[in-house]
Amino acid sequence: MNDEDTAFVPGAGFHRLTPLYDPLVALTCRDRAVKRGLVAAADLRPGQRVLDLGCGTGTLALRVEEACPGVQVSGVDADPRMLRAAAAKAARRGREVAFVRGFAQSLPFPDGAFDRVVSGLFFHHLGPAAKAAAFREAFRVLAAGGELHLADWGRPAGPLMRLLFLGVRLLDGFANTAAHAAGELPGLVAGAGFTGVRVRQRFATVFGTLEVVSAVKPAVTPPSDPIRVGPSTEPTSRPPRAGVAE
């Protein structure tokens, strides 16, 4: 992995602010409404395997487990402080969620391990290359026909939202948030191979516009290296796509 693969931005921007992450998000990001919309979009069923990607303190993973008893929920995050907070929160609530340390760009799960991947306020922490790699990994760990549902910053809805979003951009980095400010998140999801990409909901918050984006991994995945046959040439294969760095 390169530096972008192994570095991460803490949930609240700084490690010393980690204890304040939950109340900060609740006060500023319409957390209940956004996560309610995210869980509703996932349309969960008992027995499904769900991954909370960039789980942070486990709020979304626990909301999933509580919303649909019988689902198998796992959470993954690179920040050990966040994972400790998530495990403690699950223990207090008597909930069984498997929290695992790992990087979104190289998930520690086999192909097709999950029926749903959900994520809340995570992708804007990643740089451009890491963001694209994380979407490819989300695609890989989903079973055919599985779904991705995420909530994150989208194109600001008007001048005021654009001005408010500057606070997030200053905290998390202009490079990390450029695609969000430009409204490119759905396109990045589609670029990883997902279909049916759509923005389900938008929320105005004190830090900008949040979007709930949904997408599907096709039941039949097209080959990554199609053979093209020209009218007067022999068949040639395109070089395989670069994989995620390990």
GIBELHU-V559437 format. One record per backbone hydrogen bond with DSSP energy under -1.0 kcal/mol. NH is the residue of the N-H (numbers start at 1). CO is the residue of the C=O. Records with the same first field share a line. If there is no record, write none. Layout:
NH->CO / CO
This chain:
6->2
7->3
13->10
17->14
18->15
20->17
21->18
24->20
25->21
26->22
27->23
28->24
29->25
34->30
35->31
36->32
37->33
38->34
39->35
40->36
41->37
42->38
47->70
48->45
50->72
51->116
52->74
53->118
54->76
55->76
58->55
62->58
63->59
64->60
65->61
66->62
67->63
68->64
71->68
72->48
74->50
75->98
76->52
77->100
83->79
84->80
85->81
86->82
87->83
88->84
89->85
90->86
91->87
92->88
93->89
95->90
98->73
100->75
102->77
106->103
109->107
112->140
113->110
114->141
115->49
116->49
117->147
118->51
119->149
121->151
125->122
126->123
131->127
132->128
133->129
134->130
135->131
136->132
137->133
138->134
139->135
140->136
141->137
143->114
145->217
146->143
147->115
148->215
149->117
150->213
151->119
152->211
154->209
158->156
162->158
163->159
164->160
165->161
167->164
169->165
170->166
171->167
172->168
173->169
177->173
181->177
182->178
183->180
184->179
188->184
189->185
190->186
191->187
192->189
193->190
194->189
195->216
198->214
200->212
203->210
205->208
206->28
208->205
210->203
211->152
212->201
213->150
214->198
215->148
216->195
217->146
228->236
236->228
